[in-house]
């Protein structure tokens, strides 16, 4: 018996390169061997392992043989079977994709096979065809049903006017609340092919409540942890902002229309003599006009993506340390993401699919 593991890494790479030789003779031989193994009862996955490729490629070879016989196995059209598709069929494919918005290349390949009798050898060949036809893979954006273009533009204009007219003894901040949950958030990453990656689960039930503010000019933040986000936490945050900027005669605070921001307690606090806080309420359904929303996304990327914490206390400490210390200290790293580069979002600019 020959024991495995006798190849050096260099020899293994050289042999794999040789097995994947792109010459026509080698490609025909690989296809022929694969079909013989399939006929002997081997699965597509097993054959794919033998030939150092994916099982979709093996299915593609089988499909070509079913459609065109041995002649098809010895023909190598550019981009799989794309060379066989005529202009009329290409237009029909574009129209079908536009009408149905298929979610996978497997779905598209099945439709092409059914409608035109053409089989693509590999997913990459099919993707190349789609790109040549001006088709791309899109992820839809989430937009509100009640967006108002004029209101958004008015808000942007008012904000820019404020920045251009404010004095050196005035500061502008953005306020919002966030409620991160003590839970692992798995996201894709590059890793060696042979490794299976996992993240240990956490309870997913506990969460922390943070009422925060950020100064886009300096990256300075104020983050208040609260049992509940309400009028009391709002007042605590505004008090801390006055303490943070003792020399400023006016502290402009942009925030959303949450009920607790309009609470009677908050209004009474703001009406007291000497109050230096001035609130500017953002239009409804416009979180894209509040840059601190982008800070929450940056926080998740750095704190929750592919990371886990044994206890909610550890999770809270890591989150607050990032928001309170790391963001201001490394503002140059995050300032290009957490910006006031606002734009008007119009439903007319999108094809609303649902």
VOPAGU-2260 file (C-alpha; in pm, 1 decimal, decimal comma):
REM VOPAGU-2260
SITE   aa  ch    i         X         Y         Z
SITE  UNK   A    0       0,0       0,0       0,0
SITE  UNK   A    1     129,6     347,2     -92,7
SITE  UNK   A    2      85,4     584,1     197,1
SITE  UNK   A    3     -47,8     934,0     127,9
SITE  UNK   A    4     146,3    1250,9     189,2
SITE  UNK   A    5     459,3    1153,4      -3,1
SITE  UNK   A    6     456,4    1463,6    -228,4
SITE  UNK   A    7     635,3    1781,9    -136,7
SITE  UNK   A    8     432,8    2101,6    -164,9
SITE  UNK   A    9     637,3    2204,7    -470,0
SITE  UNK   A   10     588,1    1868,2    -642,6
SITE  UNK   A   11     216,6    1872,1    -565,2
SITE  UNK   A   12     171,3    2217,3    -723,6
SITE  UNK   A   13     369,1    2112,8   -1030,7
SITE  UNK   A   14     159,8    1797,9   -1078,4
SITE  UNK   A   15    -168,9    1987,2   -1037,4
SITE  UNK   A   16     -54,1    2235,9   -1300,3
SITE  UNK   A   17      31,5    1947,0   -1532,6
SITE  UNK   A   18    -309,4    1783,9   -1471,1
SITE  UNK   A   19    -476,2    2112,0   -1564,2
SITE  UNK   A   20    -282,4    2147,4   -1888,8
SITE  UNK   A   21    -494,6    2359,6   -2121,1
SITE  UNK   A   22    -387,0    2196,0   -2447,5
SITE  UNK   A   23    -668,7    2051,0   -2658,6
SITE  UNK   A   24    -538,6    1693,3   -2635,6
SITE  UNK   A   25    -529,1    1699,3   -2257,7
SITE  UNK   A   26    -873,0    1859,3   -2233,3
SITE  UNK   A   27   -1031,8    1598,3   -2459,8
SITE  UNK   A   28    -864,6    1317,3   -2263,1
SITE  UNK   A   29    -994,1    1453,9   -1931,9
SITE  UNK   A   30   -1349,8    1477,8   -2066,4
SITE  UNK   A   31   -1337,6    1125,7   -2208,8
SITE  UNK   A   32   -1201,9     979,0   -1883,3
SITE  UNK   A   33   -1464,3    1164,8   -1682,8
SITE  UNK   A   34   -1752,4    1026,2   -1890,3
SITE  UNK   A   35   -1618,2     671,9   -1861,4
SITE  UNK   A   36   -1603,7     710,7   -1482,4
SITE  UNK   A   37   -1959,2     850,6   -1477,4
SITE  UNK   A   38   -2073,0     551,1   -1683,5
SITE  UNK   A   39   -1906,8     322,0   -1426,5
SITE  UNK   A   40   -2132,3     465,2   -1156,6
SITE  UNK   A   41   -1911,8     735,5   -1003,0
SITE  UNK   A   42   -2085,3    1053,7    -889,2
SITE  UNK   A   43   -2006,9    1396,9   -1033,0
SITE  UNK   A   44   -1847,3    1495,0    -703,1
SITE  UNK   A   45   -1622,8    1186,8    -700,2
SITE  UNK   A   46   -1514,7    1243,0   -1060,9
SITE  UNK   A   47   -1451,9    1612,3    -990,2
SITE  UNK   A   48   -1210,3    1514,3    -711,7
SITE  UNK   A   49   -1018,5    1292,8    -953,3
SITE  UNK   A   50    -985,9    1573,0   -1208,3
SITE  UNK   A   51    -923,2    1857,2    -963,7
SITE  UNK   A   52   -1225,8    2060,0   -1071,3
SITE  UNK   A   53   -1582,0    2128,3    -951,0
SITE  UNK   A   54   -1882,8    1900,5    -997,7
SITE  UNK   A   55   -2063,9    2161,0   -1213,6
SITE  UNK   A   56   -1786,6    2124,5   -1472,3
SITE  UNK   A   57   -1837,4    1746,9   -1478,9
SITE  UNK   A   58   -2212,9    1792,7   -1523,8
SITE  UNK   A   59   -2137,4    2035,5   -1805,3
SITE  UNK   A   60   -1922,0    1780,1   -1986,8
SITE  UNK   A   61   -2197,8    1524,0   -1952,3
SITE  UNK   A   62   -2450,5    1774,4   -2082,9
SITE  UNK   A   63   -2233,8    1853,3   -2385,8
SITE  UNK   A   64   -2208,1    1480,5   -2462,9
SITE  UNK   A   65   -2584,6    1438,6   -2425,2
SITE  UNK   A   66   -2647,5    1730,3   -2663,3
SITE  UNK   A   67   -2372,4    1687,3   -2922,4
SITE  UNK   A   68   -2205,5    1350,1   -2867,7
SITE  UNK   A   69   -1832,6    1291,9   -2905,4
SITE  UNK   A   70   -1812,0    1577,2   -3155,3
SITE  UNK   A   71   -1922,7    1814,1   -2880,8
SITE  UNK   A   72   -1655,2    1684,5   -2643,0
SITE  UNK   A   73   -1382,0    1770,4   -2891,4
SITE  UNK   A   74   -1512,6    2121,4   -2964,9
SITE  UNK   A   75   -1399,5    2413,6   -2750,6
SITE  UNK   A   76   -1611,3    2721,1   -2813,4
SITE  UNK   A   77   -1493,8    3040,3   -2642,1
SITE  UNK   A   78   -1662,9    3076,1   -2302,9
SITE  UNK   A   79   -1817,0    2726,6   -2288,6
SITE  UNK   A   80   -2122,5    2706,9   -2513,9
SITE  UNK   A   81   -2156,2    3082,3   -2552,1
SITE  UNK   A   82   -2025,2    3064,2   -2907,8
SITE  UNK   A   83   -2330,7    2857,4   -2999,6
SITE  UNK   A   84   -2577,7    3120,9   -2884,4
SITE  UNK   A   85   -2697,8    3341,4   -3168,7
SITE  UNK   A   86   -2796,8    3706,4   -3140,8
SITE  UNK   A   87   -3167,5    3628,0   -3120,6
SITE  UNK   A   88   -3114,7    3382,7   -2835,2
SITE  UNK   A   89   -2888,8    3631,0   -2654,4
SITE  UNK   A   90   -3162,1    3895,8   -2669,5
SITE  UNK   A   91   -3416,5    3642,4   -2544,5
SITE  UNK   A   92   -3187,9    3558,3   -2251,7
SITE  UNK   A   93   -3144,9    3927,5   -2164,5
SITE  UNK   A   94   -3519,8    3981,5   -2177,2
SITE  UNK   A   95   -3587,4    3678,4   -1956,2
SITE  UNK   A   96   -3327,3    3785,2   -1696,4
SITE  UNK   A   97   -3472,3    4136,8   -1693,5
SITE  UNK   A   98   -3825,1    4003,5   -1642,6
SITE  UNK   A   99   -3757,8    3734,7   -1382,4
SITE  UNK   A  100   -3439,0    3855,2   -1200,2
SITE  UNK   A  101   -3306,9    3501,5   -1135,7
SITE  UNK   A  102   -3103,0    3462,4    -817,0
SITE  UNK   A  103   -2850,2    3199,5    -930,5
SITE  UNK   A  104   -2646,5    3097,0   -1235,6
SITE  UNK   A  105   -2780,2    2744,3   -1189,1
SITE  UNK   A  106   -3131,5    2878,0   -1253,9
SITE  UNK   A  107   -3009,0    3066,0   -1562,6
SITE  UNK   A  108   -2818,9    2764,5   -1697,1
SITE  UNK   A  109   -3126,8    2544,6   -1656,2
SITE  UNK   A  110   -3340,2    2795,5   -1849,4
SITE  UNK   A  111   -3085,6    2814,3   -2134,1
SITE  UNK   A  112   -3072,5    2434,3   -2155,0
SITE  UNK   A  113   -3451,0    2408,4   -2159,8
SITE  UNK   A  114   -3513,4    2690,1   -2410,6
SITE  UNK   A  115   -3218,2    2651,0   -2647,4
SITE  UNK   A  116   -3072,3    2306,2   -2575,7
SITE  UNK   A  117   -2734,9    2462,6   -2490,3
SITE  UNK   A  118   -2534,8    2343,7   -2191,7
SITE  UNK   A  119   -2258,0    2541,9   -2023,6
SITE  UNK   A  120   -1961,0    2346,2   -1899,0
SITE  UNK   A  121   -1885,6    2565,5   -1601,0
SITE  UNK   A  122   -2028,2    2843,7   -1389,3
SITE  UNK   A  123   -1740,1    3072,3   -1489,1
SITE  UNK   A  124   -1824,9    3033,5   -1859,6
SITE  UNK   A  125   -2187,2    3122,6   -1793,6
SITE  UNK   A  126   -2087,4    3426,1   -1584,6
SITE  UNK   A  127   -1858,5    3540,9   -1867,0
SITE  UNK   A  128   -2151,8    3523,6   -2109,2
SITE  UNK   A  129   -2377,0    3722,1   -1875,0
SITE  UNK   A  130   -2113,3    3993,6   -1839,1
SITE  UNK   A  131   -2076,1    4015,8   -2216,6
SITE  UNK   A  132   -2450,3    4069,8   -2240,0
SITE  UNK   A  133   -2430,7    4358,8   -1991,8
SITE  UNK   A  134   -2579,2    4162,6   -1700,8
SITE  UNK   A  135   -2440,4    4178,4   -1347,2
SITE  UNK   A  136   -2517,0    4032,6   -1005,4
SITE  UNK   A  137   -2691,6    4299,1    -794,1
SITE  UNK   A  138   -2789,7    4318,6    -429,4
SITE  UNK   A  139   -3100,1    4540,7    -387,9
SITE  UNK   A  140   -3083,7    4840,1    -155,7
SITE  UNK   A  141   -3342,4    4890,9     114,6
SITE  UNK   A  142   -3531,9    5217,8      69,1
SITE  UNK   A  143   -3824,0    5366,0     257,5
SITE  UNK   A  144   -4170,4    5370,2     102,7
SITE  UNK   A  145   -4217,4    5737,3     203,4
SITE  UNK   A  146   -3908,5    5914,1      75,6
SITE  UNK   A  147   -3958,9    6278,5     -20,6
SITE  UNK   A  148   -3696,3    6422,9    -254,6
SITE  UNK   A  149   -3772,1    6789,3    -181,5
SITE  UNK   A  150   -3755,4    6736,2     194,0
SITE  UNK   A  151   -3422,8    6558,1     164,2
SITE  UNK   A  152   -3273,4    6831,5     -53,2
SITE  UNK   A  153   -3397,9    7099,8     183,5
SITE  UNK   A  154   -3229,1    6920,0     473,2
SITE  UNK   A  155   -2900,5    6890,7     284,3
SITE  UNK   A  156   -2911,5    7258,9     186,6
SITE  UNK   A  157   -2987,7    7366,0     545,2
SITE  UNK   A  158   -2700,5    7155,9     677,8
SITE  UNK   A  159   -2453,7    7299,2     425,8
SITE  UNK   A  160   -2569,4    7653,2     504,3
SITE  UNK   A  161   -2512,7    7588,7     873,9
SITE  UNK   A  162   -2158,9    7460,9     812,3
SITE  UNK   A  163   -2079,2    7765,0     598,7
SITE  UNK   A  164   -2217,8    8018,3     847,0
SITE  UNK   A  165   -2135,5    7879,0    1191,0
SITE  UNK   A  166   -1870,8    8045,3    1401,9
SITE  UNK   A  167   -1560,6    7897,3    1560,2
SITE  UNK   A  168   -1748,9    7879,7    1890,8
SITE  UNK   A  169   -2016,3    7647,6    1744,8
SITE  UNK   A  170   -1999,8    7272,4    1689,9
SITE  UNK   A  171   -2213,7    7026,7    1493,1
SITE  UNK   A  172   -2286,7    6672,5    1611,6
SITE  UNK   A  173   -2504,3    6381,7    1504,1
SITE  UNK   A  174   -2699,2    6173,0    1757,6
SITE  UNK   A  175   -2866,0    5831,1    1745,2
SITE  UNK   A  176   -2923,5    5518,9    1950,5
SITE  UNK   A  177   -2807,8    5164,8    1874,3
SITE  UNK   A  178   -2891,1    4830,6    2036,3
SITE  UNK   A  179   -2622,2    4573,4    1947,9
SITE  UNK   A  180   -2704,6    4217,7    2050,5
SITE  UNK   A  181   -2457,0    3983,4    2215,8
SITE  UNK   A  182   -2445,8    3743,4    1921,4
SITE  UNK   A  183   -2191,2    3617,7    1670,4
SITE  UNK   A  184   -2225,8    3753,9    1316,4
SITE  UNK   A  185   -2058,1    3519,0    1065,9
SITE  UNK   A  186   -1935,4    3681,2     743,3
SITE  UNK   A  187   -1742,1    3538,4     451,4
SITE  UNK   A  188   -1362,6    3544,1     444,4
SITE  UNK   A  189   -1073,0    3392,5     253,0
SITE  UNK   A  190    -915,2    3079,6     402,7
SITE  UNK   A  191    -730,9    2763,5     293,5
SITE  UNK   A  192    -961,5    2541,0      87,8
SITE  UNK   A  193    -932,6    2240,8     318,8
SITE  UNK   A  194   -1039,7    2428,4     631,6
SITE  UNK   A  195   -1394,9    2432,5     767,1
SITE  UNK   A  196   -1454,1    2755,6     957,1
SITE  UNK   A  197   -1695,6    2808,0    1245,3
SITE  UNK   A  198   -1784,2    3064,0    1512,2
SITE  UNK   A  199   -1902,1    2964,6    1855,9
SITE  UNK   A  200   -2257,8    3075,2    1920,7
SITE  UNK   A  201   -2350,4    3310,8    2202,5
SITE  UNK   A  202   -2683,4    3352,7    2378,0
SITE  UNK   A  203   -2816,1    3605,0    2126,5
SITE  UNK   A  204   -3070,7    3724,4    2384,3
SITE  UNK   A  205   -2887,8    3997,1    2574,6
SITE  UNK   A  206   -2821,5    4336,3    2423,0
SITE  UNK   A  207   -2678,0    4671,2    2522,3
SITE  UNK   A  208   -2839,9    5011,3    2466,2
SITE  UNK   A  209   -2618,0    5298,8    2357,4
SITE  UNK   A  210   -2719,7    5660,1    2305,1
SITE  UNK   A  211   -2435,8    5828,5    2119,2
SITE  UNK   A  212   -2309,2    6135,8    1939,4
SITE  UNK   A  213   -2022,7    6202,9    1699,3
SITE  UNK   A  214   -1842,0    6515,3    1578,3
SITE  UNK   A  215   -1745,5    6453,8    1215,3
SITE  UNK   A  216   -1483,8    6727,9    1220,5
SITE  UNK   A  217   -1268,7    6566,0    1489,6
SITE  UNK   A  218   -1408,5    6215,1    1535,2
SITE  UNK   A  219   -1484,3    6292,9    1899,6
SITE  UNK   A  220   -1766,4    6075,7    2034,8
SITE  UNK   A  221   -1990,1    6064,0    2341,2
SITE  UNK   A  222   -2147,9    5725,7    2416,9
SITE  UNK   A  223   -2396,0    5675,4    2701,5
SITE  UNK   A  224   -2488,8    5321,1    2800,1
SITE  UNK   A  225   -2845,4    5306,5    2931,5
SITE  UNK   A  226   -3088,9    5047,8    3063,3
SITE  UNK   A  227   -3350,8    5201,7    2834,1
SITE  UNK   A  228   -3321,8    5454,3    2554,3
SITE  UNK   A  229   -3572,9    5722,5    2650,2
SITE  UNK   A  230   -3607,2    6087,8    2745,5
SITE  UNK   A  231   -3378,9    6038,1    3047,0
SITE  UNK   A  232   -3098,1    5891,0    2836,0
SITE  UNK   A  233   -3145,8    6175,1    2584,7
SITE  UNK   A  234   -3101,5    6437,1    2858,7
SITE  UNK   A  235   -2798,3    6253,1    2997,7
SITE  UNK   A  236   -2638,3    6254,8    2653,8
SITE  UNK   A  237   -2711,4    6623,8    2594,2
SITE  UNK   A  238   -2574,0    6712,3    2938,0
SITE  UNK   A  239   -2254,6    6523,7    2858,7
SITE  UNK   A  240   -2222,2    6714,3    2530,0
SITE  UNK   A  241   -2241,5    7046,1    2712,8
SITE  UNK   A  242   -1970,4    6922,2    2946,8
SITE  UNK   A  243   -1758,1    6803,2    2652,7
SITE  UNK   A  244   -1770,9    7145,7    2482,3
SITE  UNK   A  245   -1759,3    7401,1    2768,6
SITE  UNK   A  246   -1632,6    7683,1    2543,3
SITE  UNK   A  247   -1890,9    7644,6    2268,6
SITE  UNK   A  248   -2180,6    7890,7    2278,2
SITE  UNK   A  249   -2397,6    7669,8    2056,4
SITE  UNK   A  250   -2395,8    7294,1    2013,7
SITE  UNK   A  251   -2595,7    7194,0    1705,3
SITE  UNK   A  252   -2734,7    6841,0    1737,2
SITE  UNK   A  253   -2886,5    6658,2    1440,4
SITE  UNK   A  254   -3109,1    6365,1    1534,8
SITE  UNK   A  255   -3409,3    6163,7    1418,9
SITE  UNK   A  256   -3774,0    6197,2    1519,6
SITE  UNK   A  257   -3786,3    5923,5    1781,1
SITE  UNK   A  258   -4062,7    5994,1    2032,9
SITE  UNK   A  259   -3821,4    6023,5    2325,0
SITE  UNK   A  260   -3634,1    6302,6    2143,0
SITE  UNK   A  261   -3960,5    6500,6    2139,9
SITE  UNK   A  262   -4056,2    6410,4    2496,1
SITE  UNK   A  263   -4187,8    6677,2    2732,2
SITE  UNK   A  264   -3895,7    6619,3    2970,5
SITE  UNK   A  265   -3648,1    6690,6    2692,1
SITE  UNK   A  266   -3835,1    7004,6    2583,8
SITE  UNK   A  267   -3838,4    7133,8    2942,6
SITE  UNK   A  268   -3465,0    7065,0    2978,2
SITE  UNK   A  269   -3391,7    7251,1    2655,1
SITE  UNK   A  270   -3599,5    7553,3    2762,2
SITE  UNK   A  271   -3395,6    7619,1    3075,1
SITE  UNK   A  272   -3191,2    7943,3    3085,3
SITE  UNK   A  273   -2838,4    7910,2    2946,4
SITE  UNK   A  274   -2900,5    7592,9    2750,1
SITE  UNK   A  275   -2644,0    7574,1    2468,5
SITE  UNK   A  276   -2799,1    7280,4    2280,7
SITE  UNK   A  277   -2994,6    7341,2    1960,8
SITE  UNK   A  278   -3175,0    7041,3    1809,5
SITE  UNK   A  279   -3217,5    6991,1    1434,3
SITE  UNK   A  280   -3459,7    6711,9    1351,2
SITE  UNK   A  281   -3390,1    6511,1    1036,7
SITE  UNK   A  282   -3670,8    6434,9     789,9
SITE  UNK   A  283   -3869,2    6118,4     859,2
SITE  UNK   A  284   -3752,0    5794,5     693,0
SITE  UNK   A  285   -3407,0    5936,4     615,9
SITE  UNK   A  286   -3143,6    5744,8     816,2
SITE  UNK   A  287   -2903,3    5803,7     524,4
SITE  UNK   A  288   -2888,9    6169,3     630,9
SITE  UNK   A  289   -2746,2    6076,3     971,7
SITE  UNK   A  290   -2375,5    5980,9     945,1
SITE  UNK   A  291   -2375,4    5812,6    1285,6
SITE  UNK   A  292   -2573,4    5532,7    1120,5
SITE  UNK   A  293   -2257,4    5462,1     920,6
SITE  UNK   A  294   -2060,1    5453,2    1243,5
SITE  UNK   A  295   -2282,4    5170,6    1368,5
SITE  UNK   A  296   -2196,3    4971,8    1054,0
SITE  UNK   A  297   -1825,3    5032,3    1111,7
SITE  UNK   A  298   -1871,1    4922,3    1473,6
SITE  UNK   A  299   -2025,6    4590,6    1367,1
SITE  UNK   A  300   -1746,0    4523,6    1117,0
SITE  UNK   A  301   -1484,8    4571,4    1387,8
SITE  UNK   A  302   -1665,2    4421,6    1688,0
SITE  UNK   A  303   -1920,5    4158,1    1584,9
SITE  UNK   A  304   -1817,4    4021,4    1244,2
SITE  UNK   A  305   -1651,1    3680,8    1293,3
SITE  UNK   A  306   -1591,1    3760,1    1659,6
SITE  UNK   A  307   -1745,1    3614,8    1972,0
SITE  UNK   A  308   -1741,9    3714,6    2339,8
SITE  UNK   A  309   -1795,3    3476,5    2628,3
SITE  UNK   A  310   -2018,0    3714,5    2822,9
SITE  UNK   A  311   -2236,7    4013,5    2745,0
SITE  UNK   A  312   -2017,8    4219,3    2978,0
SITE  UNK   A  313   -1710,1    4146,9    2763,8
SITE  UNK   A  314   -1911,3    4230,2    2452,1
SITE  UNK   A  315   -2027,9    4561,6    2602,2
SITE  UNK   A  316   -1673,8    4655,2    2707,4
SITE  UNK   A  317   -1534,1    4584,4    2360,1
SITE  UNK   A  318   -1814,7    4778,5    2190,4
SITE  UNK   A  319   -1790,2    5084,2    2414,1
SITE  UNK   A  320   -1410,3    5085,1    2401,2
SITE  UNK   A  321   -1425,8    5091,8    2022,7
SITE  UNK   A  322   -1682,4    5372,7    2009,9
SITE  UNK   A  323   -1537,7    5582,3    2291,7
SITE  UNK   A  324   -1164,5    5536,0    2240,2
SITE  UNK   A  325   -1063,8    5371,7    1912,7
SITE  UNK   A  326   -1285,0    5578,2    1681,7
SITE  UNK   A  327   -1157,9    5921,3    1801,7
SITE  UNK   A  328    -798,3    5795,1    1829,8
SITE  UNK   A  329    -794,6    5647,9    1479,0
SITE  UNK   A  330   -1038,5    5889,4    1315,9
SITE  UNK   A  331    -824,3    5913,4    1003,7
SITE  UNK   A  332    -895,2    5545,5     943,7
SITE  UNK   A  333   -1274,9    5579,3     970,3
SITE  UNK   A  334   -1342,2    5934,4     852,6
SITE  UNK   A  335   -1369,7    5833,2     485,0
SITE  UNK   A  336   -1654,7    5595,5     573,4
SITE  UNK   A  337   -1842,0    5795,2     838,8
SITE  UNK   A  338   -1903,1    6108,0     631,5
SITE  UNK   A  339   -2160,1    6375,5     557,0
SITE  UNK   A  340   -2140,8    6305,2     184,8
SITE  UNK   A  341   -2519,4    6316,0     160,3
SITE  UNK   A  342   -2733,2    6240,3    -143,8
SITE  UNK   A  343   -3100,9    6250,9    -224,1
SITE  UNK   A  344   -3249,9    5903,9    -258,0
SITE  UNK   A  345   -3539,5    5883,9    -500,0
SITE  UNK   A  346   -3749,1    5571,5    -561,2
SITE  UNK   A  347   -3749,5    5680,2    -926,3
SITE  UNK   A  348   -3378,6    5595,0    -944,4
SITE  UNK   A  349   -3448,8    5231,8    -859,1
SITE  UNK   A  350   -3639,9    4941,4    -999,9
SITE  UNK   A  351   -3845,6    4843,4    -695,8
SITE  UNK   A  352   -3875,1    4463,9    -708,7
SITE  UNK   A  353   -4082,3    4398,6    -396,1
